[in-house]
Amino acid sequence: MKKLATAFLFAFLLLLSGCLEIDGQDITIRFDPEADRIDIHIVYRGLFAESGQGSDKDPLAKAVRDLEEAKQTGEFVFWCNWPLSVDLTREFAAPIAAVTAHLDVENGGLFTDPHGVLCAQQFVRIRDAKAFVKKLNLAFEVFAQTQLANGTPGFGGSHAWDGDTKELVREFLRSGEKLLVLEGGRLEVRLPVSAKDHAWIKGQLEQRFLRHSPEEIIERLGVAERRQGGGDVTNTSIPEESVQVAGTALRREMAQSPSFRFFWDNEITFVRELELTRIGFGVAGSNEITIKKATGGLYHDALLQKLRENKETIEDGLPDQELARRFDEFRKRDAKLPGKVAEIRAKGGKGAKPEKNTKDEVGK
């Protein structure tokens, strides 16, 4: 429950934990109030095989197996399995199962972009969006109560929320306010916290940035140097002390860091009011949210060549305009579910569509 609730703080791939990785990602979330539906287009840019994360002796073979499994389950992820990974064939606890029952997924196939980079796309649909948001809020409220009672893991150890925050959360929920608000093209997370706990939240964002951005720069430079020397293209594990960044290059390297780019490539707001912190994504009044994870510079074409050897179907040279057209086409029809998801739902199992219930509608 913690993993899914945390994920929705960042918004809504084709990979399982293992050797299949993604270099970059584009997400478009389109709202259709009349149809009470949300459609999501996920484009994975730069699929590649990675070693150094486990004991598998053939990372290319493992990446191919991961890809085949993802085709059957339709698992979709955000930012390399964190903070969000959803596999509709898995069992979920009751509050989360109620949320995932609103989700459909369709695999859009493998392709190369005009630069010859291996990519993939998926389509996700949220049916009965008003009821979905209400159930998501319920799951988030349960998560928040658990964190208040037990503390929240973070950089520097577990954080104990202070008494003022606990009282603010109780009053906020008692008043009928929602922790998650979806309005048009904007998602807002509302956190009723004290000034002290607001400072802790900001500190956690700072520490995450300070940890990941330097790691991304070191990986990109170290991997490029290793590959120039004929090293293993799948090995992206780089010792921190092995890379030196010249001061004259630091600005250029920082500008390419996905963690740095995330704040400038996306519409994000972070507002502090008296006793309330608002974190927003998107533009008010729009009908869509776009989220971009910049490429990290780790892509290599070994997986692409392996898939071609295996006679895998890969469309060549698809431009962004064609990807957008296919998303528009998806929005006019039902999702074509992956094999395992379709089989489970045909039997009325996990992820079966929820029954219509007017009491679930917002405002009823």
Summary of the structure (lengths in Angstrom):
residues: 364
radius of gyration: 21.3
end to end distance: 26.7
largest distance: 64.8
contacts: 1124
relative contact order: 0.19
helix: 40%
strand: 24%
